Amino acid sequence: MLTLEASTIDRRFIDKVILGNGKTLVGNAINGFQMNGSIFPLVFGKEVTDRCNEHSAK
């Protein structure tokens, strides 16, 4: 559980994405889901909904 009231936090949450070509991207992320080794597509937000404009997708 993570709760905070401040506008900053002194912790880093690291996660990784493994691409189809085997390349691994590592970065800051918070993922609250158990992935259990599942594979999901990496998509651009604007391409998966008509309710999202290009600015919001970034």
N, CA, C and O atoms as a MOPAC input file, in Angstrom:
PM7 MOZYME 1SCF
protein

 N      0.83600 1    -1.16200 1     0.00000 1
 C      0.00000 1     0.00000 1     0.00000 1
 C      0.88800 1     1.23400 1     0.00000 1
 O      1.88700 1     1.28600 1     0.71700 1
 N      0.52900 1     2.21200 1    -0.79200 1
 C      1.25600 1     3.47600 1    -0.86200 1
 C      0.25700 1     4.60000 1    -0.65000 1
 O     -0.66600 1     4.77600 1    -1.44500 1
 N      0.43800 1     5.34500 1     0.40300 1
 C     -0.39300 1     6.52500 1     0.64200 1
 C      0.52400 1     7.69600 1     0.89400 1
 O      1.57000 1     7.55100 1     1.52600 1
 N      0.13900 1     8.84500 1     0.40700 1
 C      0.96000 1    10.02200 1     0.63700 1
 C      0.12300 1    11.27400 1     0.50100 1
 O     -0.89600 1    11.29700 1    -0.18800 1
 N      0.57900 1    12.31600 1     1.17600 1
 C     -0.07000 1    13.60400 1     1.09600 1
 C      0.82700 1    14.62800 1     0.44400 1
 O      0.34500 1    15.65800 1    -0.02800 1
 N      2.09300 1    14.37700 1     0.40700 1
 C      3.04500 1    15.33100 1    -0.15300 1
 C      2.98400 1    15.31200 1    -1.67900 1
 O      2.45100 1    14.37800 1    -2.27900 1
 N      3.52700 1    16.33900 1    -2.28500 1
 C      3.54700 1    16.40300 1    -3.74500 1
 C      4.75700 1    15.67500 1    -4.32500 1
 O      4.87100 1    15.55300 1    -5.54500 1
 N      5.65300 1    15.19500 1    -3.48300 1
 C      6.80000 1    14.41500 1    -3.93900 1
 C      6.93800 1    13.17500 1    -3.06900 1
 O      6.34800 1    13.08000 1    -1.99300 1
 N      7.72400 1    12.23400 1    -3.55400 1
 C      7.96900 1    11.00400 1    -2.80400 1
 C      9.44200 1    10.64000 1    -2.98800 1
 O     10.00200 1    10.82200 1    -4.06900 1
 N     10.05300 1    10.13400 1    -1.94300 1
 C     11.48600 1     9.82700 1    -1.99300 1
 C     11.75800 1     8.36600 1    -2.33100 1
 O     12.75200 1     7.79900 1    -1.87800 1
 N     10.89400 1     7.76200 1    -3.11200 1
 C     11.05700 1     6.36800 1    -3.53000 1
 C     11.02800 1     6.30500 1    -5.04700 1
 O     10.44300 1     7.16700 1    -5.70300 1
 N     11.66500 1     5.27700 1    -5.60100 1
 C     11.60500 1     5.03000 1    -7.03400 1
 C     10.97100 1     3.66900 1    -7.25400 1
 O     11.29400 1     2.70100 1    -6.56600 1
 N     10.08900 1     3.60700 1    -8.19500 1
 C      9.43800 1     2.36000 1    -8.57000 1
 C      9.90300 1     2.02200 1    -9.97900 1
 O      9.62200 1     2.75700 1   -10.92600 1
 N     10.59900 1     0.93100 1   -10.11200 1
 C     11.18400 1     0.53700 1   -11.38600 1
 C     10.40000 1    -0.64900 1   -11.94800 1
 O     10.04800 1    -1.57800 1   -11.22200 1
 N     10.13700 1    -0.59800 1   -13.23500 1
 C      9.47700 1    -1.71000 1   -13.91400 1
 C     10.11600 1    -1.86000 1   -15.28700 1
 O     10.87500 1    -0.99000 1   -15.71500 1
 N      9.82300 1    -2.93500 1   -15.97200 1
 C     10.42600 1    -3.14500 1   -17.28200 1
 C      9.38100 1    -3.60900 1   -18.27800 1
 O      8.35300 1    -4.18600 1   -17.92200 1
 N      9.68200 1    -3.33600 1   -19.54100 1
 C      8.87000 1    -3.79500 1   -20.66100 1
 C      9.80600 1    -4.55500 1   -21.58200 1
 O     10.85900 1    -4.04600 1   -21.96500 1
 N      9.42400 1    -5.77000 1   -21.93700 1
 C     10.22100 1    -6.56800 1   -22.86700 1
 C      9.51300 1    -6.54300 1   -24.21500 1
 O      8.38400 1    -7.02000 1   -24.33900 1
 N     10.17600 1    -5.98800 1   -25.21700 1
 C      9.60000 1    -5.85800 1   -26.54900 1
 C      9.68300 1    -7.17000 1   -27.31500 1
 O     10.42100 1    -8.08000 1   -26.93500 1
 N      8.92200 1    -7.25400 1   -28.38900 1
 C      8.89300 1    -8.46200 1   -29.21200 1
 C     10.23900 1    -8.83500 1   -29.80000 1
 O     10.49100 1   -10.00700 1   -30.07900 1
 N     11.11800 1    -7.84200 1   -29.99300 1
 C     12.44300 1    -8.12900 1   -30.54500 1
 C     13.44700 1    -8.51600 1   -29.46400 1
 O     14.63300 1    -8.68500 1   -29.74700 1
 N     12.97000 1    -8.65700 1   -28.21500 1
 C     13.82800 1    -9.06700 1   -27.11300 1
 C     14.46500 1    -7.92800 1   -26.34500 1
 O     15.05200 1    -8.15500 1   -25.28600 1
 N     14.36600 1    -6.70300 1   -26.85200 1
 C     14.94200 1    -5.54500 1   -26.17000 1
 C     14.12700 1    -5.23900 1   -24.91700 1
 O     12.89700 1    -5.29500 1   -24.94000 1
 N     14.81500 1    -4.91800 1   -23.82800 1
 C     14.16200 1    -4.59400 1   -22.56200 1
 C     14.30800 1    -3.11000 1   -22.27600 1
 O     15.41200 1    -2.56700 1   -22.30900 1
 N     13.19000 1    -2.45800 1   -21.99500 1
 C     13.18000 1    -1.05700 1   -21.59800 1
 C     12.88000 1    -0.99500 1   -20.10900 1
 O     11.90800 1    -1.59200 1   -19.64500 1
 N     13.70600 1    -0.27900 1   -19.35900 1
 C     13.53600 1    -0.15200 1   -17.91600 1
 C     13.26400 1     1.30700 1   -17.60100 1
 O     13.92300 1     2.19600 1   -18.13900 1
 N     12.29000 1     1.55700 1   -16.72800 1
 C     11.97800 1     2.93700 1   -16.37900 1
 C     11.14600 1     3.03000 1   -15.12200 1
 O     10.83500 1     2.02100 1   -14.48900 1
 N     10.79200 1     4.24100 1   -14.77300 1
 C      9.97300 1     4.49700 1   -13.59300 1
 C      8.52100 1     4.16900 1   -13.90500 1
 O      7.99500 1     4.58400 1   -14.93800 1
 N      7.88000 1     3.43300 1   -13.02600 1
 C      6.49200 1     3.05200 1   -13.25200 1
 C      5.86800 1     2.56900 1   -11.95600 1
 O      6.56300 1     2.16200 1   -11.02500 1
 N      4.57100 1     2.62000 1   -11.91400 1
 C      3.82400 1     1.97300 1   -10.83700 1
 C      2.79500 1     1.08700 1   -11.51400 1
 O      1.93500 1     1.57000 1   -12.25100 1
 N      2.88300 1    -0.18800 1   -11.26800 1
 C      1.97100 1    -1.14800 1   -11.85900 1
 C      1.30100 1    -1.90900 1   -10.72700 1
 O      1.95800 1    -2.66800 1   -10.01400 1
 N      0.01800 1    -1.71300 1   -10.55900 1
 C     -0.71600 1    -2.36200 1    -9.48300 1
 C     -1.29700 1    -3.71100 1    -9.85000 1
 O     -2.06400 1    -4.28600 1    -9.07900 1
 N     -0.94200 1    -4.22400 1   -11.01800 1
 C     -1.52500 1    -5.47300 1   -11.49000 1
 C     -0.50100 1    -6.60400 1   -11.44300 1
 O      0.68400 1    -6.38200 1   -11.69100 1
 N     -0.95100 1    -7.79800 1   -11.13000 1
 C     -0.11200 1    -8.98800 1   -11.21200 1
 C     -0.12700 1    -9.45600 1   -12.66100 1
 O     -1.16900 1    -9.88400 1   -13.15800 1
 N      0.99700 1    -9.38100 1   -13.33800 1
 C      1.06000 1    -9.72400 1   -14.75500 1
 C      1.19800 1   -11.22900 1   -14.98100 1
 O      0.77300 1   -11.73600 1   -16.01900 1
 N      1.77900 1   -11.94200 1   -14.03700 1
 C      1.91600 1   -13.39900 1   -14.10400 1
 C      2.48700 1   -13.88800 1   -15.43300 1
 O      2.06100 1   -14.92200 1   -15.94800 1
 N      3.44300 1   -13.15600 1   -15.98700 1
 C      4.08700 1   -13.57400 1   -17.22700 1
 C      3.25100 1   -13.37600 1   -18.47500 1
 O      3.64100 1   -13.82600 1   -19.55200 1
 N      2.10300 1   -12.70800 1   -18.35600 1
 C      1.23800 1   -12.48700 1   -19.51500 1
 C      1.87500 1   -11.51500 1   -20.50000 1
 O      2.68600 1   -10.67000 1   -20.11800 1
 N      1.50500 1   -11.64100 1   -21.75300 1
 C      1.99600 1   -10.75300 1   -22.80000 1
 C      0.85300 1    -9.85000 1   -23.24000 1
 O     -0.24800 1   -10.32100 1   -23.52600 1
 N      1.12100 1    -8.55000 1   -23.29100 1
 C      0.13400 1    -7.56700 1   -23.71600 1
 C      0.75000 1    -6.68500 1   -24.78600 1
 O      1.96100 1    -6.46500 1   -24.77700 1
 N     -0.06100 1    -6.17100 1   -25.71400 1
 C      0.49000 1    -5.29700 1   -26.75200 1
 C      0.85900 1    -3.93400 1   -26.18100 1
 O      0.22500 1    -3.45100 1   -25.24300 1
 N      1.88200 1    -3.32300 1   -26.75100 1
 C      2.27300 1    -1.96700 1   -26.41400 1
 C      1.65100 1    -1.07400 1   -27.47500 1
 O      1.95400 1    -1.21600 1   -28.65900 1
 N      0.78400 1    -0.15400 1   -27.06200 1
 C      0.03100 1     0.65300 1   -28.01800 1
 C      0.15300 1     2.13500 1   -27.69500 1
 O      0.51200 1     2.50600 1   -26.57800 1
 N     -0.14400 1     2.96700 1   -28.66300 1
 C     -0.21700 1     4.41000 1   -28.50300 1
 C     -1.64900 1     4.74100 1   -28.12100 1
 O     -2.58000 1     4.32500 1   -28.81000 1
 N     -1.84500 1     5.48400 1   -27.03300 1
 C     -3.17200 1     5.74200 1   -26.49100 1
 C     -4.20100 1     6.22000 1   -27.49200 1
 O     -5.36100 1     5.81100 1   -27.42600 1
 N     -3.80100 1     7.07800 1   -28.41900 1
 C     -4.74700 1     7.61900 1   -29.39600 1
 C     -5.28900 1     6.53300 1   -30.31900 1
 O     -6.38200 1     6.67600 1   -30.86600 1
 N     -4.54200 1     5.45500 1   -30.49700 1
 C     -4.95200 1     4.40100 1   -31.41800 1
 C     -5.95100 1     3.42100 1   -30.80800 1
 O     -6.52700 1     2.61400 1   -31.53800 1
 N     -6.17100 1     3.46500 1   -29.50900 1
 C     -7.05100 1     2.48000 1   -28.88200 1
 C     -8.37100 1     3.05900 1   -28.39500 1
 O     -9.20000 1     2.32400 1   -27.85600 1
 N     -8.58500 1     4.35700 1   -28.57200 1
 C     -9.85700 1     4.95200 1   -28.18700 1
 C    -10.14700 1     6.16600 1   -29.04600 1
 O     -9.23100 1     6.87200 1   -29.46700 1
 N    -11.41300 1     6.40700 1   -29.30300 1
 C    -11.78600 1     7.61700 1   -30.03200 1
 C    -12.08900 1     8.76200 1   -29.06600 1
 O    -12.44200 1     9.85900 1   -29.49800 1
 N    -11.95200 1     8.51300 1   -27.76000 1
 C    -12.20800 1     9.53400 1   -26.74200 1
 C    -10.93700 1    10.24600 1   -26.31100 1
 O    -10.96500 1    11.05100 1   -25.38000 1
 N     -9.84000 1     9.96700 1   -26.96300 1
 C     -8.54800 1    10.50300 1   -26.56000 1
 C     -7.94100 1    11.28200 1   -27.72100 1
 O     -7.70300 1    10.72300 1   -28.79100 1
 N     -7.69100 1    12.57700 1   -27.50800 1
 C     -7.03200 1    13.34100 1   -28.56600 1
 C     -5.51900 1    13.15500 1   -28.46200 1
 O     -5.02900 1    12.57500 1   -27.49300 1
 N     -4.78700 1    13.64100 1   -29.44600 1
 C     -3.34000 1    13.41500 1   -29.48700 1
 C     -2.63700 1    14.00600 1   -28.27100 1
 O     -1.70200 1    13.39700 1   -27.75000 1
 N     -3.06300 1    15.17700 1   -27.80900 1
 C     -2.44600 1    15.81300 1   -26.63800 1
 C     -2.62600 1    14.94700 1   -25.38400 1
 O     -1.67800 1    14.76800 1   -24.62000 1
 N     -3.81600 1    14.41800 1   -25.16800 1
 C     -4.07900 1    13.57600 1   -23.99200 1
 C     -3.31800 1    12.26200 1   -24.05800 1
 O     -2.92100 1    11.72400 1   -23.02400 1
 N     -3.11300 1    11.74400 1   -25.25300 1
 C     -2.42200 1    10.46600 1   -25.41600 1
 C     -0.95600 1    10.55300 1   -25.04300 1
 O     -0.34500 1     9.54000 1   -24.70200 1
 N     -0.37700 1    11.75300 1   -25.10200 1
 C      1.03400 1    11.92000 1   -24.76100 1
 C      1.16400 1    11.97500 1   -23.27700 1
 O      2.27200 1    12.11300 1   -22.75900 1

